[in-house]
Amino acid sequence: MRPHQWVKNLFVFTGLLFGHAWGDKTLVVEVVMVFASFCLISSAIYTVNDIVDLEQDRNHPKKCRRPLVTGTVSVPVALILALLLGSLGLILAYAASTMVLGLLLGYALMNIAYSLWLKHVVILDVFIIAAGFMLRILAGTLGVGIPPSQWLLLCGLMVTLFLGFTKRRAEIIALTDDKASHRKVLEDYSPVLLDKMIGITAAGLIMSYSLYTMNAETILIHGTSNLIYTVPFVMYGVFRYIYLLHHQSLGGDPSHDLVRDPHIFVVVGAWLIATILLIA
């Protein structure tokens, strides 16, 4: 089920924070339901993905310890678990709104297609990962009636593309000898190509967030022009993540890296606290 991966679903709270909607109890409850529904459906998809990737995981230095590979859990039991989790997730999404249900179904179908086919298509595979995060943001905004900010959608796209390409780069570092047997698409990526894409998305992330903080509409909505002072936190976090990728062989799992590296943990916490204080 990968509970540690649920941290990715915190993207659904973007609308509550930047839409100044945290005082509306109804919206807060609905967004919490959206968060729970994404946790359940993503766990169902992880379970299905483990079934599909069973043979490839046998050749992976870390994934070979997963319960399906070791035989701790059987495939039929995993299928039942996936069905139960998926059903509960869809019920919660419908309870939030029909829009959330539609977005969650789109997320589930896209990820199933990713597991079966799209993860083998170079570049598109990373865009599919990024699209999953964008659907989370939309479910936490449009899904509950909060107008999404176009600037934040752009920032969200940049940060998720950055994390997607760093994940592929980390996989190449970890699987230098037999990378194709684990993930076929890695044959189409090279370290030089990925480093260029990481550089482009990192620059795009920093620039789009910086422009967002200085945008006249942003200043009007939040009542402050001081969000620009949170940009150094973003820059430090990006540069630190690139450092971890190349010098400590991390970057393959952002959810783990967030709590594993004290620098990343502190800078993300500092950015969040500073942002909340400035806009609240």
CORLIN-V782561 format. One record per residue. N is the residue number from 1. RES is the residue in one letter. SS is DSSP state (a for helix, b for strand, c for the rest). PSI is psi in whole degrees, 0 to 359 (NA if undefined). Layout:
# CORLIN-V782561
((N,RES,SS,PSI) (N,RES,SS,PSI))
This chain:
# CORLIN-V782561
((1,M,c,338) (2,R,c,60) (3,P,a,329) (4,H,a,339) (5,Q,a,349) (6,W,a,343) (7,V,a,333) (8,K,a,330) (9,N,a,356) (10,L,a,346) (11,F,a,337) (12,V,a,341) (13,F,a,1) (14,T,a,316) (15,G,a,320) (16,L,a,318) (17,L,a,303) (18,F,a,351) (19,G,c,6) (20,H,c,41) (21,A,c,10) (22,W,c,345) (23,G,c,351) (24,D,c,105) (25,K,a,322) (26,T,a,315) (27,L,a,320) (28,V,a,314) (29,V,a,317) (30,E,a,319) (31,V,a,323) (32,V,a,321) (33,M,a,321) (34,V,a,315) (35,F,a,312) (36,A,a,320) (37,S,a,322) (38,F,a,325) (39,C,a,314) (40,L,a,314) (41,I,a,324) (42,S,a,324) (43,S,a,323) (44,A,a,318) (45,I,a,320) (46,Y,a,320) (47,T,a,314) (48,V,a,319) (49,N,a,322) (50,D,a,326) (51,I,a,314) (52,V,a,321) (53,D,c,19) (54,L,a,312) (55,E,a,319) (56,Q,a,324) (57,D,a,336) (58,R,a,332) (59,N,c,3) (60,H,c,138) (61,P,c,333) (62,K,c,318) (63,K,a,347) (64,C,a,348) (65,R,a,4) (66,R,c,152) (67,P,a,327) (68,L,a,323) (69,V,a,317) (70,T,a,346) (71,G,c,5) (72,T,c,325) (73,V,c,136) (74,S,c,160) (75,V,a,315) (76,P,a,319) (77,V,a,320) (78,A,a,321) (79,L,a,318) (80,I,a,318) (81,L,a,315) (82,A,a,318) (83,L,a,318) (84,L,a,312) (85,L,a,316) (86,G,a,318) (87,S,a,314) (88,L,a,321) (89,G,a,317) (90,L,a,323) (91,I,a,316) (92,L,a,320) (93,A,a,317) (94,Y,a,325) (95,A,a,330) (96,A,a,306) (97,S,c,160) (98,T,a,329) (99,M,a,316) (100,V,a,318) (101,L,a,316) (102,G,a,317) (103,L,a,322) (104,L,a,321) (105,L,a,318) (106,G,a,319) (107,Y,a,315) (108,A,a,313) (109,L,a,320) (110,M,a,319) (111,N,a,328) (112,I,a,316) (113,A,a,324) (114,Y,a,314) (115,S,a,324) (116,L,a,332) (117,W,c,308) (118,L,a,337) (119,K,a,350) (120,H,a,0) (121,V,c,115) (122,V,c,141) (123,I,c,312) (124,L,a,327) (125,D,a,320) (126,V,a,323) (127,F,a,328) (128,I,a,319) (129,I,a,315) (130,A,a,321) (131,A,a,327) (132,G,a,320) (133,F,a,323) (134,M,a,323) (135,L,a,326) (136,R,a,314) (137,I,a,316) (138,L,a,324) (139,A,a,325) (140,G,a,356) (141,T,c,281) (142,L,a,323) (143,G,a,333) (144,V,a,10) (145,G,c,18) (146,I,c,121) (147,P,c,125) (148,P,c,145) (149,S,c,130) (150,Q,a,326) (151,W,a,318) (152,L,a,326) (153,L,a,320) (154,L,a,316) (155,C,a,318) (156,G,a,319) (157,L,a,316) (158,M,a,316) (159,V,a,324) (160,T,a,326) (161,L,a,319) (162,F,a,312) (163,L,a,326) (164,G,a,315) (165,F,a,326) (166,T,a,327) (167,K,a,316) (168,R,a,321) (169,R,a,320) (170,A,a,324) (171,E,a,321) (172,I,a,320) (173,I,a,318) (174,A,a,335) (175,L,c,49) (176,T,c,327) (177,D,c,321) (178,D,c,54) (179,K,a,325) (180,A,a,331) (181,S,a,336) (182,H,a,311) (183,R,c,111) (184,K,a,323) (185,V,a,340) (186,L,a,341) (187,E,a,331) (188,D,a,352) (189,Y,c,148) (190,S,c,157) (191,P,a,319) (192,V,a,315) (193,L,a,313) (194,L,a,323) (195,D,a,323) (196,K,a,317) (197,M,a,322) (198,I,a,317) (199,G,a,318) (200,I,a,313) (201,T,a,327) (202,A,a,315) (203,A,a,319) (204,G,a,321) (205,L,a,310) (206,I,a,317) (207,M,a,316) (208,S,a,321) (209,Y,a,320) (210,S,a,316) (211,L,a,324) (212,Y,a,316) (213,T,a,334) (214,M,a,355) (215,N,c,139) (216,A,a,321) (217,E,a,320) (218,T,a,314) (219,I,a,321) (220,L,a,316) (221,I,a,314) (222,H,a,347) (223,G,c,25) (224,T,c,147) (225,S,c,10) (226,N,a,1) (227,L,a,340) (228,I,a,334) (229,Y,a,356) (230,T,a,352) (231,V,a,318) (232,P,a,327) (233,F,a,316) (234,V,a,315) (235,M,a,315) (236,Y,a,318) (237,G,a,317) (238,V,a,312) (239,F,a,322) (240,R,a,321) (241,Y,a,320) (242,I,a,321) (243,Y,a,314) (244,L,a,323) (245,L,a,316) (246,H,a,336) (247,H,a,345) (248,Q,c,10) (249,S,c,34) (250,L,c,185) (251,G,c,350) (252,G,c,341) (253,D,c,92) (254,P,a,326) (255,S,a,319) (256,H,a,319) (257,D,a,330) (258,L,a,320) (259,V,a,343) (260,R,a,325) (261,D,c,119) (262,P,a,328) (263,H,a,312) (264,I,a,316) (265,F,a,314) (266,V,a,317) (267,V,a,324) (268,V,a,317) (269,G,a,319) (270,A,a,318) (271,W,a,315) (272,L,a,315) (273,I,a,315) (274,A,a,318) (275,T,a,315) (276,I,a,315) (277,L,a,322) (278,L,a,322) (279,I,a,347) (280,A,c,NA))
